[in-house]
């Protein structure tokens, strides 16, 4: 059983000054896939390092001076004070520059922003995490936090999927955890949808919900992946008896400034307007189905 750790103190930096930038140093860079790298950062200021924390599902704005900034969900556990990890896909000007960083380099961050997953509310419940593609990154934070606080939650299932085996994020890490995880009533399912040479499970995320070790009536569900997957996953969850009020989705897409000033991530209508960065990026099932454009 995981040894209990102290709960980190609540963060106030982003609330005090949402534009405040803090310098962080790259400690480690790991190539996860052809396009994604995992970066481990440490705050340079000891006071910030001691007090800064976040909720699983929150994000930071990573800044490369002279190039730009990009919002990225934190993918590590908040129980690691002073350190945090970001999984970053090389997809544009800023992220191309980020991928050139080496251990010892420094960059700037601001945040954390967003609401995060209500992990305190989930205590005493089973957890079902459903990820596809890059959606594995923010859900890894939830998973690691739950493992660090294993005594607070019931059974856990993590469904991790991608098109091809080479694209499965954190595949080796999750495989290495399987034996210990099963002993603690944690089930890890890793599947692909388009890889004919893949030796393991094949199928879309919703195909494996039936294999989860969770009780549908008392399970918190966290989902992250391409918007096109959500409708089928929602339908499968509800058909299996999972409660809609316990289903949560995190949406990273469209965010830009991180604090709702630029209007880049607003969705909905004049009567039900939401900003993904301020009102989310974590939304409930009811938010998703009642807000036009949320999954477009």
BELVEN-V289348 format. One record per residue. N is the residue number from 1. RES is the residue in three letters. OMEGA is omega in degrees with one decimal (none if undefined). D_FIRST is the distance of its C-alpha to the first C-alpha in Angstrom with 1 decimal. Layout:
BEGIN
n res omega d_first
N RES OMEGA D_FIRST
N RES OMEGA D_FIRST
END
This chain:
BEGIN
n res omega d_first
1 UNK 180.0 0.0
2 UNK 179.6 3.8
3 UNK 179.6 6.4
4 UNK 177.9 9.0
5 UNK 179.7 12.2
6 UNK 176.7 15.7
7 UNK -178.8 17.4
8 UNK 178.0 20.2
9 UNK -177.4 23.8
10 UNK -178.1 25.8
11 UNK 177.7 28.2
12 UNK -171.8 31.9
13 UNK -178.2 33.6
14 UNK 179.3 34.3
15 UNK -179.4 35.6
16 UNK -179.6 37.8
17 UNK -175.3 39.4
18 UNK 179.5 38.3
19 UNK -175.1 40.4
20 UNK 178.4 38.9
21 UNK 177.4 38.0
22 UNK -178.7 35.6
23 UNK 177.0 35.7
24 UNK -179.5 32.6
25 UNK 176.0 32.5
26 UNK 177.9 31.2
27 UNK -176.1 28.8
28 UNK 175.1 28.0
29 UNK -178.1 29.4
30 UNK 179.2 28.0
31 UNK -179.7 30.1
32 UNK 178.9 28.1
33 UNK 178.8 31.1
34 UNK -175.2 34.9
35 UNK -174.7 34.9
36 UNK 171.8 31.6
37 UNK 176.4 30.2
38 UNK -178.8 27.0
39 UNK 173.0 27.9
40 UNK -178.2 25.8
41 UNK 174.1 27.7
42 UNK 177.0 27.8
43 UNK 179.1 30.0
44 UNK -179.0 33.0
45 UNK -177.8 33.5
46 UNK 179.6 31.1
47 UNK 176.7 31.6
48 UNK -179.0 30.7
49 UNK -177.1 27.7
50 UNK -170.8 26.4
51 UNK -175.5 27.0
52 UNK 174.0 26.9
53 UNK -174.3 24.2
54 UNK 171.6 24.3
55 UNK 172.8 22.8
56 UNK -177.8 21.5
57 UNK 176.0 24.7
58 UNK -177.9 27.0
59 UNK 174.8 29.3
60 UNK 170.6 31.3
61 UNK 179.3 34.9
62 UNK -173.6 35.0
63 UNK 170.2 38.5
64 UNK -176.3 40.5
65 UNK 179.1 43.6
66 UNK -179.0 46.8
67 UNK 178.9 45.1
68 UNK -179.3 43.2
69 UNK -177.2 39.9
70 UNK 177.2 37.4
71 UNK -178.0 34.7
72 UNK 175.6 31.2
73 UNK 175.1 28.0
74 UNK -175.5 25.1
75 UNK 178.0 22.5
76 UNK 177.8 19.8
77 UNK 177.0 17.2
78 UNK 178.1 19.0
79 UNK 176.1 16.4
80 UNK -177.1 18.3
81 UNK 179.1 21.3
82 UNK -179.1 24.5
83 UNK 171.2 23.6
84 UNK -178.7 23.6
85 UNK 175.1 24.1
86 UNK 172.9 26.9
87 UNK -170.5 27.5
88 UNK 176.7 31.3
89 UNK 176.6 33.7
90 UNK -172.3 37.1
91 UNK -176.9 39.4
92 UNK -173.6 42.0
93 UNK -177.0 43.7
94 UNK -177.4 40.9
95 UNK 173.0 38.1
96 UNK 177.6 40.4
97 UNK 178.7 40.7
98 UNK -178.3 37.0
99 UNK 177.4 36.5
100 UNK -179.4 38.8
101 UNK 178.0 36.6
102 UNK 175.2 35.5
103 UNK -176.9 33.1
104 UNK 176.9 34.9
105 UNK 176.6 36.7
106 UNK 176.1 36.5
107 UNK -178.5 36.8
108 UNK 174.9 36.7
109 UNK 167.9 34.4
110 UNK -175.9 34.8
111 UNK 13.8 32.6
112 UNK -179.7 30.0
113 UNK 177.1 31.9
114 UNK -174.1 31.4
115 UNK -178.5 29.5
116 UNK 177.9 26.1
117 UNK -179.3 23.8
118 UNK -173.8 23.3
119 UNK 176.6 19.6
120 UNK 178.6 20.0
121 UNK -176.7 22.1
122 UNK -177.3 19.5
123 UNK -177.5 16.9
124 UNK -178.8 16.4
125 UNK 166.8 17.7
126 UNK 179.1 16.8
127 UNK 174.5 17.4
128 UNK -178.8 19.8
129 UNK -176.0 20.7
130 UNK -174.8 24.0
131 UNK 173.7 25.3
132 UNK 177.3 28.5
133 UNK -179.6 29.8
134 UNK 177.9 29.4
135 UNK 177.3 27.6
136 UNK -173.0 24.3
137 UNK -179.9 24.4
138 UNK 179.8 24.1
139 UNK 173.6 21.5
140 UNK 178.2 19.3
141 UNK 177.6 19.1
142 UNK -177.4 17.9
143 UNK -178.8 15.3
144 UNK 176.5 13.9
145 UNK 179.0 14.1
146 UNK 177.9 12.2
147 UNK 176.0 9.3
148 UNK -179.1 9.7
149 UNK -169.0 9.8
150 UNK -176.5 7.6
151 UNK -176.5 8.2
152 UNK -171.6 11.9
153 UNK 177.5 12.5
154 UNK 178.6 13.1
155 UNK -178.3 13.5
156 UNK 171.1 14.2
157 UNK 177.8 17.0
158 UNK 176.7 18.4
159 UNK -176.0 22.0
160 UNK -174.9 23.4
161 UNK 174.8 27.1
162 UNK 178.5 30.1
163 UNK -176.5 33.7
164 UNK -178.7 33.2
165 UNK -179.1 30.5
166 UNK -177.8 31.5
167 UNK -179.7 30.9
168 UNK 179.7 27.3
169 UNK 176.6 25.5
170 UNK -178.8 22.3
171 UNK -177.2 22.7
172 UNK -180.0 21.6
173 UNK -178.0 18.5
174 UNK 177.0 17.4
175 UNK -179.3 18.4
176 UNK -178.0 16.5
177 UNK -168.8 13.2
178 UNK -176.5 14.2
179 UNK 177.8 12.8
180 UNK -177.0 9.2
181 UNK -178.5 9.9
182 UNK 178.4 11.6
183 UNK 179.8 8.9
184 UNK 178.8 7.2
185 UNK 176.1 10.8
186 UNK -178.3 11.8
187 UNK 179.7 15.4
188 UNK 179.4 17.3
189 UNK -180.0 21.1
190 UNK -171.0 23.4
191 UNK 173.5 27.1
192 UNK -177.4 30.5
193 UNK -173.2 33.8
194 UNK -173.0 36.6
195 UNK -177.5 35.7
196 UNK -178.6 37.5
197 UNK -178.1 36.0
198 UNK -177.1 32.4
199 UNK -176.0 30.8
200 UNK -179.0 27.9
201 UNK 176.9 28.1
202 UNK 178.2 31.1
203 UNK 179.9 31.8
204 UNK -175.0 31.5
205 UNK -176.5 28.5
206 UNK -179.9 29.9
207 UNK -173.8 30.2
208 UNK 178.6 26.4
209 UNK -179.7 25.7
210 UNK -179.3 26.5
211 UNK -178.4 23.7
212 UNK 179.4 21.0
213 UNK -174.0 18.4
214 UNK 177.0 19.2
215 UNK -174.7 21.5
216 UNK -176.9 24.6
217 UNK -178.0 25.5
218 UNK -177.0 22.3
219 UNK 170.3 21.2
220 UNK -177.6 21.7
221 UNK 175.5 23.2
222 UNK -174.3 23.5
223 UNK 171.7 26.2
224 UNK 179.9 27.8
225 UNK 177.9 30.4
226 UNK -178.0 34.2
227 UNK -176.7 36.1
228 UNK -178.6 37.7
229 UNK -167.6 34.4
230 UNK -176.8 33.7
231 UNK -179.0 36.4
232 UNK 179.0 35.3
233 UNK 177.2 31.6
234 UNK -177.4 32.6
235 UNK 179.4 34.8
236 UNK 179.9 32.2
237 UNK -177.8 29.6
238 UNK 176.9 32.2
239 UNK 179.1 33.5
240 UNK 174.2 30.1
241 UNK 177.1 29.9
242 UNK -174.5 27.7
243 UNK -179.5 29.1
244 UNK -177.9 31.1
245 UNK 179.1 30.2
246 UNK -179.2 26.5
247 UNK -178.2 27.4
248 UNK -179.8 27.4
249 UNK 172.7 28.9
250 UNK -177.3 29.1
251 UNK 178.5 32.4
252 UNK -170.1 33.0
253 UNK 171.8 36.5
254 UNK -177.6 39.7
255 UNK -179.7 38.3
256 UNK -174.5 40.4
257 UNK 177.9 40.8
258 UNK -175.8 37.4
259 UNK 173.1 39.1
260 UNK -178.6 41.4
261 UNK -173.5 44.7
262 UNK -179.9 45.7
263 UNK -175.8 45.5
264 UNK -173.1 44.3
265 UNK -179.1 41.4
266 UNK 180.0 43.1
267 UNK 177.1 43.1
268 UNK -179.2 44.6
269 UNK -178.2 48.0
270 UNK -179.6 49.9
271 UNK 179.8 48.6
272 UNK -175.3 44.9
273 UNK 177.7 44.4
274 UNK 172.6 40.9
275 UNK -178.9 39.8
276 UNK -175.7 36.8
277 UNK -177.4 35.9
278 UNK -179.5 36.4
279 UNK 178.2 35.7
280 UNK 8.0 32.9
281 UNK 178.5 31.7
282 UNK 179.0 29.4
283 UNK 175.8 31.5
284 UNK 175.1 31.1
285 UNK -177.8 32.5
286 UNK 173.3 35.5
287 UNK -175.6 36.2
288 UNK -173.5 36.3
289 UNK -177.6 38.7
290 UNK -177.4 40.9
291 UNK 179.7 41.5
292 UNK 176.5 44.1
293 UNK -176.2 43.4
294 UNK -177.1 39.6
295 UNK 179.8 38.9
296 UNK none 42.3
END
